């Protein structure tokens, strides 16, 4: 039996970009051929894509490092380098992807939430290939003797968290009969035994009614008091309740081995759901009193019924063992799921259709950000994906390339941003492993710089 895995941390890195070429056309009878250096190829990206055939993250349990192919370097005669191949990682529907802090391995922000078949998101973009010297010709710079280096790809850790895409979640204390119920109403065959924590992983079952309706039910491992804080086994699987449209809350009216109070069990589980995620307290819920075939439980059933109805939840008394009351429960659940599905579909029509484009725009927006922070008195750190890309693609042994970088900084209004942050003349400005002395604003308003079309359209602004 395959191991169920619903949380993985993996290290991803796109391919490095190839370097642009600095070259001049050399040909007989062409005394001034001009620059003809080709561009470097872009590195391949690491892409996460949903696959409806997958049911867990088992592929990422033992392998944690994934690399895409690098781009090749440009050459003379305007020969561009080849782009690196993308690497596609397939995950189940309902996978949430988060960026991890490299030091603490704790989530920092959400990259994407993949809920549609075939939905994709780039989690490690490949490095941009450097441009050849043909791109840097201007009316006053006819023979640029520099080209851009390829951008090294960024390596980072991400978290993959799978949340089951079920319509209904069966929740309750350990040994209340959740596995017995899902085995009774579907083709699922979970392990059933008379001891707590028999179920160690969620089980999915498709339930069909005589009139052709159907829904997917998830048997979630039993919860206990304190589950939202990490006690017991159920806390590992609370995430799988978040996506369900409806909760079937099973309560053992016999009190179980410990002779617990069914009403108190009901309140304890609801308190744990609310503590884990406040919206779960408002999720539609059906309260199910199980093991009602046992003698002497009539008073417990009525007490639980009164509390459930007071809370506004439909109530059913059943026996998963004998089948008592189950047909009516299944029909009611299917009808409720159908209505909730329609409400969700109506809400989805208001959302953008191409979620992949949404994730890509979000990533591009993060790349454009420039962060300035004081590291120590007189020293400032500038960070941001795009501005760091400019720095690493610069040939620091070439004065023309450094001059071009300075002009890009002017277009980004970097000096104005530094002054606004509090940077003073003579302070040190650090970007990656490079340090510059801040000389204050150097822009000359009387002589505006001239840029060619290539420079104005290279995406710096």
Buried (B, 14 or more C-beta within 10 A) or exposed (E): EEEBBBBBBBBBBBBBBBBBBBBBBEEEEEEEEEBBBBBBBBBBBBBBBBBEEBBBBBBBEEEEEBBBBBBBBBBBEBBBBBBBBBBBBEBBBBBBBBBBEEEEEEBEEBBBBBBBEEBBBBBBBBBBBBBBBBBBBEEEBEEBBBBBBBBBBBEBBBBBBBBBBBBBBBBBBBBBBBBBBBBBBBEBEBEBEEEBBBBEBBBBBBBBBEEEBEBBBBBBBBBBBBBBEEEBBBBBBBBBBBBBBBBBBBBBBBBBEEEBBBBEBBEBBBBBBBBBBEEBEEBBBBBBBBBBBBEEBEEBBEBBBEBBEEEEBBBBBBBBBEEBBBEEBBBBBBBBBBEBEEEEEEEEEEEEEEBBEBBBEBBBEBBBEBEBEEEEEEEBBBBBBBBBBBBBBBBEEBEBBEEBBEEBBBBBBBBEBBBEEEBEEEBBBBBEEEEBEBEEEEEEEEEEEEEBEEBEEBEBE
